[in-house]
Amino acid sequence: LAPIGRGQNMLLVGEEGTGRRNIANTAIQTQLSLGADGALCFYACTTPTCVSPKENVTLISTKKTKINNEETEEEAVVRAAESIAIASSACSMAEYWARNHGKDTLVVIDTIDNHKAFWDYTTKALVDVYGLDSVVQEDLNGSASSEMRGFFSNLIQRSGRYNAQQGGGSVTLLVLVTIPTAKEDDQEGGTSFHLNDFEGFHPKIQSRIHLLIQQKIRITPTVLNKLGITIPPRTVEEHKRTNSLRHVDDLISMTDGQIWLSTNMLPMKPLVDPQKSITRVGIGADTDCRADAPALRNLVGGLRFELAQASSLEGATDVASQKQLLRKDSMLLAMYQEDDTKRMLWEECTCLLAARMGVLDASIQAGRGVGTTEGKELLKQLLANVQNTVAPDILREINETFELNLVAKKALESSIQSFFI
């Protein structure tokens, strides 16, 4: 859904507690498990609350000073400036190994939020000293000016793969971004909107809101999120969240892709939102490069569309819709992965192939679905069966070539079918 190749940059977007750091640390542990073939890992711990990774990772961190509600503006700015220096230092170390020793490197920035805080402070300082004419309008209303884009590009664009003349290594960048937690709004008396709250929105959106109101549907943030409509800011917290989401959109336009985590995906793990997570791979015709495994591409082609279509059918009772919803749940079960665990490529292929074959459908119908102990145990036993019945050379070839050829696919299918007989 959102693969990342060496030399690319990727945003990990989500609210606190959605598992962004778990994904980053799992990526690190995966590289460490590859030994000499893995990337050198650097962790820029830019906040006192970040969790340091385990051994064999170069850690660049700020002072572990507890942040309290009485932190002065000056202290906050100093902390933000330290964060910028830490992120830059981590990239510099990675570039040294990539350019001087030809090493592949992975840099995790935890987080980039302080960069925005520093930019906002400098904007405010310029206005205080020189007046409103000293900054562009975009900086005043929270949008992305060309100057701000350049400021963030100085960090984000440090990822890349160097040619042989420049050392031959690579710098891959994972950048964590925090969005404020959305308020609970489904309870009686929670936040709801009226047609006049959408003044200035596109006429098609206004017509859609008007139709919902006519149907006596309460317009809450949850309803708007499901429809993909931007929430109008009505409180300070909502305004802050709206600005944060706007900033994320600006960052997305500068990066190679993003993994968006959302609690709406519960009980799925990781909480990856397939509609908002995507990779944009831009390579030249003369560049030998790929960001994903052909083995997976052949198994999940069209998956994003299938999941979106099935989600729109929630509550439908006709046979065709129920079948599509069942297949969606089977695919989500196949992709379920506990925090701080990693899968080999052959394991991922096995689970996805089982879902495509329809052999997981009965388990879903029996209540052994996503997040259940029975569902997790089922996949564990399936993988153990495949490992014991398929030739090790076939599994090793899948991992090393990233391909799932006809012989390997038939071997996996045979093992899967024997398990479910």
C-alpha positions as CSV (number, residue, x, y, z in Angstrom):
1,L,0.0,0.0,0.0
2,A,2.8,2.4,0.8
3,P,6.3,0.8,0.1
4,I,9.5,2.9,0.5
5,G,12.7,2.3,-1.4
6,R,16.2,3.1,-0.3
7,G,16.9,6.7,-1.0
8,Q,13.3,7.8,-0.6
9,N,11.6,9.9,2.1
10,M,8.4,9.0,3.8
11,L,6.1,10.7,6.3
12,L,4.6,8.7,9.2
13,V,1.4,10.7,10.0
14,G,-0.9,10.2,12.9
15,E,-2.2,11.2,16.3
16,E,-0.3,10.3,19.4
17,G,-0.7,6.7,20.3
18,T,-1.4,5.4,16.8
19,G,1.9,3.5,16.5
20,R,4.1,5.8,14.3
21,R,7.2,5.0,16.5
22,N,6.4,1.3,16.4
23,I,6.6,1.3,12.6
24,A,9.8,3.3,12.6
25,N,11.4,1.1,15.2
26,T,10.3,-2.1,13.3
27,A,11.9,-0.7,10.2
28,I,15.1,-0.2,12.1
29,Q,15.0,-3.7,13.6
30,T,14.4,-5.1,10.2
31,Q,17.5,-3.4,8.8
32,L,19.6,-4.6,11.8
33,S,18.4,-8.2,11.3
34,L,19.9,-8.1,7.8
35,G,23.4,-7.7,9.1
36,A,25.9,-6.3,6.6
37,D,23.1,-6.1,4.0
38,G,21.0,-3.8,6.1
39,A,21.2,-0.1,6.3
40,L,23.0,1.9,9.0
41,C,20.4,3.4,11.3
42,F,20.3,6.9,12.8
43,Y,17.6,8.0,15.2
44,A,17.0,11.8,15.6
45,C,15.2,12.0,19.0
46,T,14.0,15.6,18.8
47,T,11.5,15.5,21.7
48,P,11.9,14.6,25.3
49,T,9.0,12.2,25.0
50,C,10.4,10.0,22.2
51,V,11.4,6.4,23.0
52,S,15.0,5.6,22.1
53,P,15.5,2.5,19.9
54,K,17.5,-0.5,21.0
55,E,21.3,-1.1,20.6
56,N,23.2,-0.8,17.3
57,V,21.5,2.5,16.4
58,T,23.2,5.9,16.4
59,L,21.0,8.1,18.6
60,I,21.1,11.9,18.4
61,S,19.0,13.4,21.1
62,T,18.0,16.6,22.8
63,K,18.1,17.1,26.6
64,K,15.6,14.9,28.4
65,T,13.9,17.9,29.9
66,K,10.4,17.4,31.0
67,I,8.0,19.7,29.2
68,N,5.5,21.3,31.5
69,N,2.6,23.7,31.0
70,E,4.6,26.6,32.3
71,E,7.3,26.4,29.6
72,T,8.1,29.9,28.4
73,E,8.0,30.9,24.7
74,E,11.8,31.4,24.8
75,E,12.3,27.9,26.2
76,A,10.0,26.4,23.6
77,V,11.9,28.2,20.8
78,V,15.3,27.0,22.1
79,R,13.9,23.4,22.2
80,A,12.6,23.8,18.6
81,A,16.0,25.1,17.5
82,E,17.7,22.1,19.1
83,S,15.4,19.8,17.3
84,I,16.3,21.3,14.0
85,A,20.0,20.9,14.7
86,I,19.5,17.3,15.8
87,A,17.6,16.3,12.7
88,S,20.2,18.0,10.5
89,S,23.1,16.3,12.4
90,A,21.5,12.8,11.9
91,C,21.2,13.5,8.1
92,S,24.8,14.7,8.0
93,M,26.1,11.5,9.7
94,A,24.1,9.4,7.3
95,E,25.4,11.4,4.3
96,Y,29.0,10.8,5.5
97,W,28.6,7.0,5.4
98,A,26.7,7.1,2.2
99,R,29.2,9.3,0.3
100,N,32.4,8.2,1.9
101,H,31.8,4.5,2.5
102,G,29.0,3.6,0.0
103,K,26.6,2.6,2.8
104,D,22.9,2.5,2.7
105,T,21.5,4.5,5.6
106,L,18.2,5.0,7.3
107,V,17.4,8.2,9.3
108,V,14.3,8.5,11.5
109,I,13.3,12.0,12.5
110,D,11.1,11.9,15.7
111,T,9.4,14.4,15.0
112,I,9.3,17.3,12.5
113,D,6.7,19.2,14.5
114,N,9.2,21.5,16.2
115,H,10.3,22.7,12.7
116,K,6.8,24.2,12.2
117,A,6.9,25.7,15.7
118,F,10.2,27.4,15.0
119,W,9.0,28.7,11.6
120,D,5.8,30.1,13.2
121,Y,8.0,31.8,15.9
122,T,10.3,33.4,13.3
123,T,7.2,34.7,11.4
124,K,5.8,36.2,14.6
125,A,9.2,37.8,15.4
126,L,9.4,39.4,12.0
127,V,5.9,40.8,12.2
128,D,6.6,42.2,15.7
129,V,9.8,43.9,14.6
130,Y,9.1,44.9,11.0
131,G,5.4,44.7,10.6
132,L,3.0,42.7,8.5
133,D,4.7,43.7,5.3
134,S,7.8,41.7,6.3
135,V,6.2,38.3,5.7
136,V,4.0,36.9,2.9
137,Q,0.3,36.4,3.3
138,E,0.6,32.6,3.3
139,D,2.8,32.7,6.4
140,L,0.2,34.8,8.2
141,N,-2.7,32.5,7.6
142,G,-0.9,29.2,8.1
143,S,-0.5,28.2,4.5
144,A,2.7,27.1,2.8
145,S,4.7,30.0,1.3
146,S,7.6,29.3,-1.0
147,E,10.0,30.3,1.8
148,M,8.5,27.8,4.2
149,R,8.6,25.0,1.5
150,G,12.3,25.8,1.0
151,F,12.8,25.6,4.8
152,F,11.3,22.1,5.1
153,S,12.9,21.0,1.8
154,N,16.3,21.6,3.3
155,L,15.6,18.5,5.5
156,I,13.3,16.4,3.4
157,Q,15.3,16.6,0.2
158,R,18.5,15.3,2.0
159,S,17.3,11.8,1.2
160,G,18.5,10.2,-2.1
161,R,20.7,7.6,-3.7
162,Y,24.2,8.7,-4.7
163,N,25.8,7.7,-8.0
164,A,29.2,5.9,-8.0
165,Q,31.1,9.2,-8.4
166,Q,29.4,10.5,-5.2
167,G,30.0,7.3,-3.1
168,G,27.2,5.0,-4.3
169,G,25.3,4.9,-0.9
170,S,21.8,6.1,0.0
171,V,20.0,8.1,2.6
172,T,16.4,7.0,3.4
173,L,14.3,9.3,5.5
174,L,11.4,8.5,7.8
175,V,9.8,11.6,9.2
176,L,7.2,11.4,12.0
177,V,4.4,14.1,12.0
178,T,1.9,14.6,14.7
179,I,-1.7,15.7,14.2
180,P,-3.8,16.8,17.2
181,T,-6.3,14.3,18.5
182,A,-9.8,14.8,17.2
183,K,-12.5,15.4,19.8
184,E,-15.1,12.7,20.4
185,D,-18.2,14.0,18.8
186,D,-20.6,11.1,18.4
187,Q,-22.1,11.5,21.9
188,E,-25.4,13.5,22.3
189,G,-24.5,17.1,22.6
190,G,-21.2,16.8,20.8
191,T,-20.0,19.1,18.0
192,S,-22.3,19.4,15.0
193,F,-22.3,21.7,12.0
194,H,-24.9,23.7,10.0
195,L,-25.0,24.7,6.4
196,N,-23.7,28.2,7.2
197,D,-20.5,26.7,8.7
198,F,-19.6,25.7,5.1
199,E,-19.6,29.2,3.7
200,G,-16.8,29.5,1.2
201,F,-16.7,25.8,0.5
202,H,-17.1,24.4,-3.0
203,P,-20.7,24.5,-4.2
204,K,-20.8,20.7,-4.7
205,I,-19.8,20.2,-1.0
206,Q,-22.5,22.7,0.1
207,S,-25.1,20.9,-2.0
208,R,-24.1,17.6,-0.4
209,I,-24.3,19.1,3.1
210,H,-27.7,20.5,2.3
211,L,-28.9,17.1,1.1
212,L,-27.7,15.4,4.3
213,I,-29.5,18.0,6.5
214,Q,-32.7,17.5,4.5
215,Q,-32.4,13.8,5.3
216,K,-32.1,14.7,9.0
217,I,-28.5,13.4,9.3
218,R,-26.5,15.1,12.0
219,I,-23.4,16.7,10.5
220,T,-20.6,15.7,12.9
221,P,-16.8,15.6,12.4
222,T,-17.0,11.8,12.2
223,V,-19.6,12.0,9.4
224,L,-17.4,14.6,7.5
225,N,-14.3,12.4,7.9
226,K,-16.2,9.4,6.4
227,L,-17.2,11.6,3.5
228,G,-13.8,13.1,3.0
229,I,-15.0,16.6,3.7
230,T,-12.7,19.1,5.5
231,I,-14.0,19.9,9.0
232,P,-14.8,23.7,9.4
233,P,-12.8,25.1,12.3
234,R,-15.2,26.4,15.1
235,T,-13.1,26.1,18.2
236,V,-9.4,26.9,19.0
237,E,-8.7,23.1,19.1
238,E,-10.4,22.5,15.8
239,H,-8.7,25.4,14.2
240,K,-5.3,24.0,15.5
241,R,-6.1,20.6,14.1
242,T,-7.2,22.1,10.7
243,N,-4.0,24.1,10.4
244,S,-2.0,20.9,11.3
245,L,-3.8,18.9,8.6
246,R,-3.1,21.7,6.1
247,H,0.5,21.6,7.1
248,V,0.6,17.9,6.6
249,D,-0.8,18.4,3.1
250,D,2.0,20.8,2.4
251,L,4.6,18.3,3.5
252,I,3.0,15.5,1.5
253,S,3.5,17.6,-1.7
254,M,7.3,17.6,-0.9
255,T,7.8,13.9,-0.1
256,D,7.8,10.6,-1.9
257,G,4.9,9.3,0.1
258,Q,3.2,8.9,3.4
259,I,1.9,6.3,5.8
260,W,-1.2,7.7,7.5
261,L,-2.3,6.0,10.8
262,S,-5.8,6.4,12.0
263,T,-7.8,5.0,15.0
264,N,-10.7,4.6,12.5
265,M,-8.8,1.4,11.4
266,L,-9.2,-0.3,14.9
267,P,-8.9,-3.2,15.6
268,M,-6.5,-3.5,12.7
269,K,-2.7,-3.3,13.4
270,P,-0.8,-1.4,12.2
271,L,-3.5,1.3,11.9
272,V,-2.6,2.2,8.3
273,D,-5.4,4.0,6.5
274,P,-5.2,2.6,2.9
275,Q,-7.0,5.6,1.4
276,K,-4.5,8.1,2.7
277,S,-1.3,6.1,2.5
278,I,0.5,6.1,-0.8
279,T,3.9,6.1,-2.4
280,R,4.9,8.2,-5.3
281,V,7.9,6.7,-7.1
282,G,9.6,9.0,-9.5
283,I,12.6,7.5,-11.3
284,G,14.2,8.0,-14.7
285,A,14.1,5.5,-17.5
286,D,17.8,4.8,-17.0
287,T,17.6,4.2,-13.2
288,D,17.6,0.6,-11.9
289,C,15.3,1.2,-9.0
290,R,12.1,0.0,-7.4
291,A,10.3,0.7,-4.2
292,D,8.2,-2.4,-3.8
293,A,8.4,-6.1,-4.4
294,P,6.8,-7.5,-7.6
295,A,5.7,-10.5,-5.5
296,L,3.5,-8.3,-3.4
297,R,2.4,-6.1,-6.4
298,N,1.0,-9.2,-8.1
299,L,-1.0,-10.1,-5.0
300,V,-2.4,-6.8,-3.9
301,G,-3.1,-5.2,-7.3
302,G,-6.3,-3.2,-6.9
303,L,-6.4,-3.7,-3.1
304,R,-6.7,0.0,-2.3
305,F,-9.8,0.3,-4.6
306,E,-11.3,-2.9,-3.2
307,L,-11.0,-1.8,0.4
308,A,-12.5,1.6,-0.4
309,Q,-15.4,0.1,-2.3
310,A,-16.1,-2.4,0.5
311,S,-15.9,0.4,3.2
312,S,-18.7,2.2,1.3
313,L,-20.9,-0.9,1.6
314,E,-20.9,-1.1,5.4
315,G,-24.4,-2.0,6.5
316,A,-25.5,-3.4,3.2
317,T,-27.3,-6.7,3.4
318,D,-27.4,-8.0,-0.2
319,V,-25.4,-11.0,-1.0
320,A,-22.9,-9.3,-3.4
321,S,-22.1,-6.6,-0.8
322,Q,-21.7,-9.2,2.0
323,K,-19.3,-11.1,-0.2
324,Q,-17.2,-8.0,-0.8
325,L,-17.2,-7.1,2.9
326,L,-16.1,-10.6,3.7
327,R,-13.2,-10.4,1.3
328,K,-12.2,-7.1,2.8
329,D,-12.1,-8.6,6.3
330,S,-10.0,-11.5,5.0
331,M,-7.4,-9.2,3.5
332,L,-7.3,-7.1,6.7
333,L,-6.7,-10.3,8.7
334,A,-3.9,-11.3,6.3
335,M,-2.2,-7.9,6.8
336,Y,-2.6,-7.9,10.6
337,Q,0.7,-7.5,12.3
338,E,1.4,-6.9,16.0
339,D,3.6,-3.9,17.1
340,D,7.4,-4.5,17.0
341,T,7.0,-7.6,14.8
342,K,8.3,-8.1,11.3
343,R,7.5,-10.5,8.5
344,M,9.7,-12.0,5.9
345,L,8.5,-11.5,2.3
346,W,7.4,-15.1,1.9
347,E,5.3,-14.8,5.1
348,E,3.5,-11.7,3.7
349,C,3.0,-13.5,0.4
350,T,1.5,-16.5,2.2
351,C,-1.0,-14.6,4.2
352,L,-2.1,-12.4,1.2
353,L,-2.3,-15.4,-1.1
354,A,-4.5,-17.2,1.5
355,A,-6.9,-14.3,1.6
356,R,-7.0,-14.1,-2.3
357,M,-7.8,-17.9,-2.4
358,G,-10.7,-17.3,-0.1
359,V,-9.6,-19.8,2.5
360,L,-9.7,-17.3,5.3
361,D,-13.4,-16.5,4.7
362,A,-14.7,-19.3,6.9
363,S,-12.6,-18.1,9.8
364,I,-14.0,-14.6,9.4
365,Q,-17.5,-16.0,9.4
366,A,-16.8,-18.0,12.5
367,G,-15.7,-14.9,14.4
368,R,-11.9,-15.5,14.1
369,G,-11.3,-12.1,12.5
370,V,-9.0,-9.1,12.7
371,G,-7.5,-8.6,16.2
372,T,-8.9,-11.8,17.7
373,T,-6.7,-14.3,19.5
374,E,-8.1,-17.0,17.3
375,G,-7.4,-15.0,14.1
376,K,-3.7,-14.4,15.1
377,E,-3.2,-18.0,16.1
378,L,-4.6,-19.1,12.8
379,L,-2.1,-17.1,10.8
380,K,0.7,-18.3,13.1
381,Q,-0.2,-21.9,12.5
382,L,-0.5,-21.3,8.7
383,L,2.9,-19.8,8.4
384,A,4.4,-22.6,10.5
385,N,2.8,-25.2,8.1
386,V,4.2,-23.4,5.1
387,Q,7.7,-23.3,6.6
388,N,7.6,-27.0,7.3
389,T,6.1,-28.1,4.0
390,V,7.7,-25.8,1.4
391,A,11.3,-26.3,0.3
392,P,13.6,-23.7,2.1
393,D,15.2,-22.8,-1.2
394,I,11.8,-21.6,-2.5
395,L,11.2,-19.4,0.5
396,R,14.7,-18.1,0.4
397,E,14.3,-17.2,-3.3
398,I,11.2,-15.2,-2.6
399,N,13.0,-13.2,0.0
400,E,16.1,-12.6,-2.0
401,T,14.6,-11.9,-5.5
402,F,11.4,-10.2,-4.4
403,E,9.7,-12.3,-7.0
404,L,6.9,-14.9,-6.7
405,N,7.4,-17.1,-9.8
406,L,4.9,-19.7,-10.9
407,V,6.7,-22.6,-9.1
408,A,6.9,-20.7,-5.8
409,K,3.3,-19.6,-6.1
410,K,2.1,-23.2,-6.7
411,A,4.1,-24.5,-3.8
412,L,2.6,-21.9,-1.5
413,E,-0.9,-22.6,-2.8
414,S,-0.5,-26.3,-2.2
415,S,0.7,-25.8,1.3
416,I,-2.1,-23.4,2.1
417,Q,-4.7,-25.8,0.7
418,S,-3.3,-28.7,2.7
419,F,-3.5,-26.6,5.9
420,F,-7.2,-25.8,5.5
421,I,-8.4,-29.3,4.4
